Amino acid sequence: MGGQVRRKTHDKNGRSGHILAGFLAPHPPHLVYAENPPQNEPQAEGGWEQLRWAYERARRSLALLKPDVLLVHSPHWMTQQGHHFLGVPQLSGKSVDPIFPNIFRYRFALEVDVELAEACCAEGDRLGLYTKMMRNPNFRVDYGTITTLHMIRPEWDIPIVGLSANNSPYYLSTEQGLEEMDRLGKATRAAVEKTGRRAVVLASNTLCHWHFHQEPALPEDMSQERPHSYSGYKWDMRIIELLRQGKTAEVFRLLPQFIDEAFAEVKSGGFTWMFAAMGYPDIPGQLHGYGTVIGTGNAVMEWNLVAAGLAGSPTRARRAARA
């Protein structure tokens, strides 16, 4: 379990800790591949521009927020026993996508905000979750975490906290599992406030996850890219429109049905964790863009609590919270 939470409600500049914003930040490794960054070995001819342009808009928003730390929940760091947190100050190595090693072989180097990670771990334990710090200095960070972080902040100049996917929604009922993710989000918010951080939370999730099982000879051939499932696409549009209208409570009422019928990756919990950390704000989400990758539906969206006047105001931000 994590150590004692240091009761610090302001940082060294006198700023109080709070969640600044949340981003739905999907992790198809194809987006990194298409950008041809120096860290990734394979080289592409482009592709998936609508999603890459969406991330460019999200990057500009993030830069204006000037966060101290980025917290990301990835479905591809799977831990069946408990919720784990990266707990090593610096991590580096090569991350390879086990499904798409032909497009993602990425050399990463990142800084972890261990104090905040330990605080999240301790707060989760306080709320009845099984939590654990990951202390292996040779740990290979998963491609979901890396893709989301690269696409939102390719400079890698902001410390991060990585959270694992306990996958309780897959082993329990969807509702039971997401209730656990709700507690994890509330623990995250408490830790951010108590450590004086100005934080952004990132849900590394695709929406509809029905996908093709064969890729074209040239992966970036956009003439072959389209939604795999029309019904899944319609579900994505329904959920996105509700999010754009700020109808948070309706989205969470529909979430189990959306998960079941669209095979939505939000089942892994990051989406619920993010909204719980933000206090389930009933504010319109900003859609930066939508596109498909091997048929899956991906939306880059933002909830700016600073612009809405909700950062640091948990009572107002929780108007749509569940009891």
C-alpha positions as a Markdown table, in Angstrom:
| # | Residue | x | y | z |
|---|---|---|---|---|
| 1 | Met | 0.0 | 0.0 | 0.0 |
| 2 | Gly | 1.0 | 3.6 | -0.4 |
| 3 | Gly | 2.6 | 5.6 | 2.4 |
| 4 | Gln | 1.2 | 8.4 | 4.4 |
| 5 | Val | -0.4 | 11.2 | 2.4 |
| 6 | Arg | 1.3 | 14.5 | 3.1 |
| 7 | Arg | -1.4 | 17.0 | 4.0 |
| 8 | Lys | -0.4 | 19.8 | 1.6 |
| 9 | Thr | -3.3 | 21.8 | 0.2 |
| 10 | His | -1.1 | 24.4 | -1.6 |
| 11 | Asp | 2.0 | 24.1 | -3.8 |
| 12 | Lys | 5.1 | 26.2 | -3.4 |
| 13 | Asn | 3.5 | 29.0 | -5.3 |
| 14 | Gly | 0.5 | 29.1 | -3.0 |
| 15 | Arg | -1.9 | 27.4 | -5.5 |
| 16 | Ser | -4.4 | 25.0 | -4.2 |
| 17 | Gly | -4.7 | 21.5 | -5.7 |
| 18 | His | -7.5 | 20.7 | -8.1 |
| 19 | Ile | -8.4 | 19.0 | -11.3 |
| 20 | Leu | -8.1 | 21.5 | -14.2 |
| 21 | Ala | -9.6 | 19.4 | -17.0 |
| 22 | Gly | -10.2 | 15.9 | -18.3 |
| 23 | Phe | -9.6 | 14.6 | -21.7 |
| 24 | Leu | -11.0 | 11.5 | -23.5 |
| 25 | Ala | -7.7 | 10.6 | -25.1 |
| 26 | Pro | -7.8 | 7.3 | -27.1 |
| 27 | His | -4.6 | 5.3 | -27.7 |
| 28 | Pro | -4.5 | 3.8 | -31.2 |
| 29 | Pro | -0.7 | 3.3 | -31.8 |
| 30 | His | -1.4 | 4.1 | -35.4 |
| 31 | Leu | -1.6 | 7.8 | -34.5 |
| 32 | Val | 2.0 | 7.7 | -33.2 |
| 33 | Tyr | 3.1 | 5.7 | -36.2 |
| 34 | Ala | 1.6 | 8.2 | -38.6 |
| 35 | Glu | 3.4 | 11.1 | -37.0 |
| 36 | Asn | 6.9 | 9.6 | -37.4 |
| 37 | Pro | 8.3 | 10.8 | -34.1 |
| 38 | Pro | 12.0 | 10.0 | -33.6 |
| 39 | Gln | 11.2 | 7.7 | -30.7 |
| 40 | Asn | 9.2 | 5.2 | -32.9 |
| 41 | Glu | 11.2 | 2.9 | -35.2 |
| 42 | Pro | 8.6 | 2.2 | -37.9 |
| 43 | Gln | 8.0 | 5.0 | -40.5 |
| 44 | Ala | 4.7 | 5.9 | -42.1 |
| 45 | Glu | 3.4 | 7.9 | -45.0 |
| 46 | Gly | 0.8 | 9.6 | -42.9 |
| 47 | Gly | -2.8 | 8.6 | -42.2 |
| 48 | Trp | -5.6 | 9.2 | -39.6 |
| 49 | Glu | -5.2 | 12.9 | -40.1 |
| 50 | Gln | -8.6 | 13.8 | -38.6 |
| 51 | Leu | -7.6 | 12.2 | -35.3 |
| 52 | Arg | -4.1 | 13.6 | -35.3 |
| 53 | Trp | -5.4 | 17.1 | -36.0 |
| 54 | Ala | -7.9 | 16.6 | -33.1 |
| 55 | Tyr | -4.9 | 15.9 | -30.8 |
| 56 | Glu | -3.2 | 19.0 | -32.1 |
| 57 | Arg | -6.1 | 21.0 | -30.9 |
| 58 | Ala | -6.2 | 19.2 | -27.6 |
| 59 | Arg | -2.4 | 19.9 | -27.2 |
| 60 | Arg | -3.1 | 23.7 | -27.5 |
| 61 | Ser | -5.7 | 23.5 | -24.9 |
| 62 | Leu | -3.5 | 21.6 | -22.5 |
| 63 | Ala | -0.6 | 24.1 | -23.0 |
| 64 | Leu | -2.9 | 26.9 | -21.8 |
| 65 | Leu | -3.8 | 25.0 | -18.7 |
| 66 | Lys | -0.2 | 24.7 | -17.5 |
| 67 | Pro | -0.7 | 21.6 | -15.4 |
| 68 | Asp | 1.8 | 20.3 | -12.9 |
| 69 | Val | 1.0 | 16.6 | -13.7 |
| 70 | Leu | -0.9 | 14.4 | -16.1 |
| 71 | Leu | -2.7 | 11.3 | -14.7 |
| 72 | Val | -3.6 | 8.6 | -17.2 |
| 73 | His | -5.6 | 5.4 | -16.8 |
| 74 | Ser | -4.8 | 2.8 | -19.5 |
| 75 | Pro | -6.7 | -0.4 | -20.2 |
| 76 | His | -3.5 | -2.0 | -21.4 |
| 77 | Trp | -1.7 | -2.1 | -18.1 |
| 78 | Met | -3.8 | -4.9 | -16.7 |
| 79 | Thr | -3.6 | -5.8 | -13.0 |
| 80 | Gln | -6.2 | -8.3 | -11.9 |
| 81 | Gln | -5.4 | -7.9 | -8.2 |
| 82 | Gly | -5.9 | -4.3 | -7.3 |
| 83 | His | -5.2 | -0.9 | -8.8 |
| 84 | His | -1.5 | -0.2 | -9.3 |
| 85 | Phe | 0.3 | 3.1 | -9.7 |
| 86 | Leu | 3.7 | 3.8 | -11.3 |
| 87 | Gly | 6.1 | 4.4 | -8.4 |
| 88 | Val | 9.5 | 4.9 | -9.9 |
| 89 | Pro | 10.8 | 8.5 | -10.4 |
| 90 | Gln | 12.1 | 7.9 | -13.9 |
| 91 | Leu | 11.3 | 5.1 | -16.3 |
| 92 | Ser | 12.7 | 4.4 | -19.7 |
| 93 | Gly | 12.9 | 1.6 | -22.3 |
| 94 | Lys | 11.2 | 0.3 | -25.4 |
| 95 | Ser | 7.5 | -0.3 | -25.5 |
| 96 | Val | 6.2 | -2.6 | -28.2 |
| 97 | Asp | 2.5 | -3.1 | -29.1 |
| 98 | Pro | 2.0 | -6.9 | -28.9 |
| 99 | Ile | -0.8 | -6.7 | -31.6 |
| 100 | Phe | 0.9 | -4.2 | -33.9 |
| 101 | Pro | 4.7 | -4.6 | -33.5 |
| 102 | Asn | 5.0 | -3.6 | -37.1 |
| 103 | Ile | 3.9 | 0.0 | -36.3 |
| 104 | Phe | 4.8 | 0.6 | -32.7 |
| 105 | Arg | 8.2 | 0.1 | -31.3 |
| 106 | Tyr | 8.7 | 3.2 | -29.2 |
| 107 | Arg | 11.6 | 4.3 | -26.9 |
| 108 | Phe | 10.2 | 6.2 | -24.0 |
| 109 | Ala | 11.6 | 8.2 | -21.1 |
| 110 | Leu | 9.2 | 9.7 | -18.6 |
| 111 | Glu | 9.2 | 11.3 | -15.2 |
| 112 | Val | 6.7 | 10.1 | -12.6 |
| 113 | Asp | 5.2 | 12.2 | -9.8 |
| 114 | Val | 5.7 | 9.6 | -7.2 |
| 115 | Glu | 4.4 | 11.7 | -4.3 |
| 116 | Leu | 1.1 | 12.1 | -6.0 |
| 117 | Ala | 1.0 | 8.4 | -7.1 |
| 118 | Glu | 1.6 | 7.4 | -3.4 |
| 119 | Ala | -1.2 | 9.8 | -2.3 |
| 120 | Cys | -3.6 | 8.3 | -4.9 |
| 121 | Cys | -2.7 | 4.8 | -3.7 |
| 122 | Ala | -3.3 | 5.7 | 0.0 |
| 123 | Glu | -6.6 | 7.5 | -0.7 |
| 124 | Gly | -7.8 | 4.5 | -2.7 |
| 125 | Asp | -6.9 | 2.2 | 0.2 |
| 126 | Arg | -8.9 | 4.5 | 2.5 |
| 127 | Leu | -11.9 | 4.1 | 0.3 |
| 128 | Gly | -11.7 | 0.3 | 0.5 |
| 129 | Leu | -9.9 | -0.4 | -2.7 |
| 130 | Tyr | -6.9 | -2.8 | -3.0 |
| 131 | Thr | -4.1 | -0.6 | -4.2 |
| 132 | Lys | -0.3 | -1.1 | -4.8 |
| 133 | Met | 2.7 | 0.9 | -5.9 |
| 134 | Met | 4.7 | -0.4 | -8.8 |
| 135 | Arg | 8.4 | -0.2 | -7.7 |
| 136 | Asn | 10.2 | -2.1 | -10.5 |
| 137 | Pro | 12.8 | 0.2 | -12.0 |
| 138 | Asn | 12.9 | -1.9 | -15.2 |
| 139 | Phe | 9.1 | -1.8 | -15.8 |
| 140 | Arg | 8.1 | -1.5 | -19.4 |
| 141 | Val | 5.3 | 1.0 | -19.6 |
| 142 | Asp | 2.3 | -0.2 | -21.7 |
| 143 | Tyr | 1.6 | 1.2 | -25.2 |
| 144 | Gly | -1.8 | 2.6 | -24.2 |
| 145 | Thr | -0.2 | 4.9 | -21.5 |
| 146 | Ile | 2.6 | 5.9 | -23.9 |
| 147 | Thr | 0.4 | 6.6 | -26.9 |
| 148 | Thr | -2.0 | 8.8 | -25.0 |
| 149 | Leu | 0.8 | 10.7 | -23.3 |
| 150 | His | 2.7 | 11.2 | -26.6 |
| 151 | Met | -0.4 | 12.3 | -28.5 |
| 152 | Ile | -1.4 | 14.9 | -25.8 |
| 153 | Arg | 2.1 | 16.2 | -24.9 |
| 154 | Pro | 4.8 | 14.9 | -27.3 |
| 155 | Glu | 7.4 | 17.1 | -25.5 |
| 156 | Trp | 7.3 | 14.7 | -22.5 |
| 157 | Asp | 8.0 | 17.7 | -20.2 |
| 158 | Ile | 5.2 | 17.2 | -17.6 |
| 159 | Pro | 5.4 | 14.6 | -14.9 |
| 160 | Ile | 2.9 | 11.9 | -15.0 |
| 161 | Val | 1.0 | 9.4 | -12.9 |
| 162 | Gly | 0.1 | 6.1 | -14.5 |
| 163 | Leu | -2.8 | 4.0 | -13.2 |
| 164 | Ser | -3.5 | 0.4 | -14.1 |
| 165 | Ala | -6.7 | -1.2 | -15.3 |
| 166 | Asn | -7.9 | -3.6 | -12.6 |
| 167 | Asn | -10.5 | -4.9 | -15.1 |
| 168 | Ser | -13.0 | -5.4 | -12.4 |
| 169 | Pro | -15.8 | -4.5 | -14.8 |
| 170 | Tyr | -14.9 | -7.6 | -16.8 |
| 171 | Tyr | -14.7 | -10.0 | -13.8 |
| 172 | Leu | -17.7 | -8.5 | -11.8 |
| 173 | Ser | -20.8 | -7.1 | -13.3 |
| 174 | Thr | -20.3 | -3.9 | -15.4 |
| 175 | Glu | -22.1 | -1.9 | -12.8 |
| 176 | Gln | -20.1 | -3.3 | -9.9 |
| 177 | Gly | -16.8 | -2.8 | -11.7 |
| 178 | Leu | -17.6 | 0.8 | -12.7 |
| 179 | Glu | -18.7 | 1.6 | -9.1 |
| 180 | Glu | -15.1 | 0.6 | -8.1 |
| 181 | Met | -13.8 | 2.9 | -10.8 |
| 182 | Asp | -16.0 | 5.7 | -9.3 |
| 183 | Arg | -14.2 | 5.2 | -6.0 |
| 184 | Leu | -10.8 | 5.3 | -7.7 |
| 185 | Gly | -11.7 | 8.6 | -9.3 |
| 186 | Lys | -12.8 | 10.1 | -6.0 |
| 187 | Ala | -9.6 | 8.9 | -4.4 |
| 188 | Thr | -7.6 | 10.5 | -7.2 |
| 189 | Arg | -9.4 | 13.8 | -6.7 |
| 190 | Ala | -8.7 | 13.7 | -3.0 |
| 191 | Ala | -5.0 | 13.0 | -3.6 |
| 192 | Val | -4.7 | 15.9 | -6.0 |
| 193 | Glu | -6.3 | 18.3 | -3.6 |
| 194 | Lys | -4.2 | 17.1 | -0.6 |
| 195 | Thr | -0.9 | 17.3 | -2.5 |
| 196 | Gly | -1.6 | 20.7 | -3.9 |
| 197 | Arg | -1.3 | 19.6 | -7.6 |
| 198 | Arg | -2.9 | 21.3 | -10.6 |
| 199 | Ala | -3.7 | 18.2 | -12.5 |
| 200 | Val | -5.2 | 17.0 | -15.8 |
| 201 | Val | -6.8 | 13.5 | -16.0 |
| 202 | Leu | -6.7 | 11.5 | -19.2 |
| 203 | Ala | -9.0 | 8.6 | -20.0 |
| 204 | Ser | -7.2 | 6.4 | -22.5 |
| 205 | Asn | -10.3 | 4.9 | -24.1 |
| 206 | Thr | -11.8 | 4.1 | -27.4 |
| 207 | Leu | -15.6 | 4.3 | -27.8 |
| 208 | Cys | -17.0 | 1.5 | -30.0 |
| 209 | His | -14.4 | -1.2 | -30.1 |
| 210 | Trp | -15.6 | -3.5 | -32.8 |
| 211 | His | -12.7 | -3.8 | -35.2 |
| 212 | Phe | -11.4 | -5.5 | -38.3 |
| 213 | His | -9.0 | -8.4 | -37.8 |
| 214 | Gln | -6.9 | -7.9 | -40.9 |
| 215 | Glu | -5.1 | -4.7 | -41.8 |
| 216 | Pro | -4.3 | -3.5 | -45.3 |
| 217 | Ala | -0.8 | -4.2 | -46.7 |
| 218 | Leu | -0.1 | -0.5 | -46.2 |
| 219 | Pro | -1.6 | 0.2 | -42.7 |
| 220 | Glu | -2.0 | 3.9 | -43.4 |
| 221 | Asp | -4.1 | 3.3 | -46.6 |
| 222 | Met | -7.0 | 5.5 | -45.6 |
| 223 | Ser | -9.1 | 4.2 | -48.5 |
| 224 | Gln | -9.5 | 1.1 | -46.3 |
| 225 | Glu | -10.4 | 2.9 | -43.1 |
| 226 | Arg | -14.1 | 3.1 | -42.1 |
| 227 | Pro | -16.3 | 2.1 | -39.1 |
| 228 | His | -16.5 | -1.6 | -38.6 |
| 229 | Ser | -20.0 | -1.5 | -37.2 |
| 230 | Tyr | -22.8 | 0.9 | -38.3 |
| 231 | Ser | -24.7 | 0.2 | -35.1 |
| 232 | Gly | -21.6 | 0.9 | -33.1 |
| 233 | Tyr | -21.0 | 4.1 | -35.0 |
| 234 | Lys | -24.6 | 5.3 | -34.3 |
| 235 | Trp | -24.0 | 4.6 | -30.6 |
| 236 | Asp | -20.8 | 6.7 | -30.7 |
| 237 | Met | -22.7 | 9.6 | -32.3 |
| 238 | Arg | -25.4 | 9.3 | -29.6 |
| 239 | Ile | -22.9 | 9.3 | -26.7 |
| 240 | Ile | -20.8 | 12.1 | -28.2 |
| 241 | Glu | -23.9 | 14.3 | -28.8 |
| 242 | Leu | -25.0 | 13.8 | -25.2 |
| 243 | Leu | -21.5 | 14.7 | -24.0 |
| 244 | Arg | -21.4 | 17.8 | -26.2 |
| 245 | Gln | -24.7 | 18.9 | -24.6 |
| 246 | Gly | -23.4 | 18.3 | -21.1 |
| 247 | Lys | -25.9 | 15.6 | -20.3 |
| 248 | Thr | -23.6 | 13.7 | -18.1 |
| 249 | Ala | -26.2 | 11.9 | -16.0 |
| 250 | Glu | -27.9 | 10.6 | -19.2 |
| 251 | Val | -24.5 | 9.3 | -20.5 |
| 252 | Phe | -23.9 | 7.3 | -17.3 |
| 253 | Arg | -27.5 | 6.0 | -17.3 |
| 254 | Leu | -26.9 | 4.6 | -20.8 |
| 255 | Leu | -23.3 | 3.5 | -20.2 |
| 256 | Pro | -23.9 | -0.2 | -19.4 |
| 257 | Gln | -26.1 | -0.5 | -22.5 |
| 258 | Phe | -23.5 | 1.3 | -24.7 |
| 259 | Ile | -20.8 | -1.0 | -23.4 |
| 260 | Asp | -22.8 | -4.1 | -24.1 |
| 261 | Glu | -24.1 | -3.1 | -27.6 |
| 262 | Ala | -21.0 | -1.3 | -28.9 |
| 263 | Phe | -18.3 | -3.4 | -27.2 |
| 264 | Ala | -17.2 | 0.0 | -25.9 |
| 265 | Glu | -13.7 | 0.1 | -24.4 |
| 266 | Val | -14.9 | 2.5 | -21.7 |
| 267 | Lys | -15.8 | -0.7 | -19.9 |
| 268 | Ser | -12.2 | -0.8 | -18.7 |
| 269 | Gly | -13.0 | 2.0 | -16.4 |
| 270 | Gly | -10.9 | 5.0 | -17.4 |
| 271 | Phe | -13.9 | 7.1 | -18.6 |
| 272 | Thr | -15.8 | 6.6 | -15.2 |
| 273 | Trp | -12.5 | 7.2 | -13.3 |
| 274 | Met | -12.0 | 10.5 | -15.1 |
| 275 | Phe | -15.6 | 11.8 | -14.6 |
| 276 | Ala | -15.5 | 10.8 | -10.9 |
| 277 | Ala | -12.2 | 12.7 | -10.5 |
| 278 | Met | -13.8 | 15.7 | -12.1 |
| 279 | Gly | -17.0 | 15.5 | -10.0 |
| 280 | Tyr | -19.3 | 14.4 | -12.9 |
| 281 | Pro | -19.6 | 18.0 | -14.2 |
| 282 | Asp | -22.7 | 18.6 | -16.3 |
| 283 | Ile | -20.9 | 20.9 | -18.7 |
| 284 | Pro | -20.7 | 20.5 | -22.5 |
| 285 | Gly | -17.6 | 18.6 | -23.6 |
| 286 | Gln | -15.6 | 20.0 | -26.4 |
| 287 | Leu | -15.2 | 17.6 | -29.3 |
| 288 | His | -11.8 | 18.1 | -30.9 |
| 289 | Gly | -12.4 | 15.3 | -33.4 |
| 290 | Tyr | -13.6 | 11.8 | -34.2 |
| 291 | Gly | -12.3 | 9.1 | -36.4 |
| 292 | Thr | -11.9 | 5.4 | -36.9 |
| 293 | Val | -8.8 | 3.2 | -36.5 |
| 294 | Ile | -9.1 | -0.3 | -37.9 |
| 295 | Gly | -12.8 | 0.3 | -37.6 |
| 296 | Thr | -12.9 | 1.4 | -33.9 |
| 297 | Gly | -14.5 | 4.7 | -32.9 |
| 298 | Asn | -12.2 | 7.3 | -31.3 |
| 299 | Ala | -13.2 | 10.7 | -30.0 |
| 300 | Val | -10.8 | 13.3 | -28.6 |
| 301 | Met | -12.8 | 15.4 | -26.2 |
| 302 | Glu | -12.1 | 17.9 | -23.4 |
| 303 | Trp | -13.9 | 19.1 | -20.3 |
| 304 | Asn | -12.2 | 22.3 | -19.2 |
| 305 | Leu | -13.1 | 22.9 | -15.6 |
| 306 | Val | -11.1 | 26.1 | -15.4 |
| 307 | Ala | -13.1 | 27.7 | -18.2 |
| 308 | Ala | -16.4 | 26.5 | -16.6 |
| 309 | Gly | -15.4 | 28.0 | -13.3 |
| 310 | Leu | -15.5 | 24.6 | -11.6 |
| 311 | Ala | -11.8 | 23.9 | -10.9 |
| 312 | Gly | -11.4 | 23.7 | -7.2 |
| 313 | Ser | -15.2 | 23.9 | -6.7 |
| 314 | Pro | -16.2 | 20.3 | -5.9 |
| 315 | Thr | -19.7 | 21.1 | -4.8 |
| 316 | Arg | -20.7 | 22.7 | -8.1 |
| 317 | Ala | -18.7 | 20.2 | -10.2 |
| 318 | Arg | -20.6 | 17.4 | -8.6 |
| 319 | Arg | -24.1 | 18.5 | -9.5 |
| 320 | Ala | -24.5 | 15.5 | -11.7 |
| 321 | Ala | -22.8 | 13.1 | -9.3 |
| 322 | Arg | -24.3 | 9.9 | -8.3 |
| 323 | Ala | -25.2 | 9.4 | -4.7 |
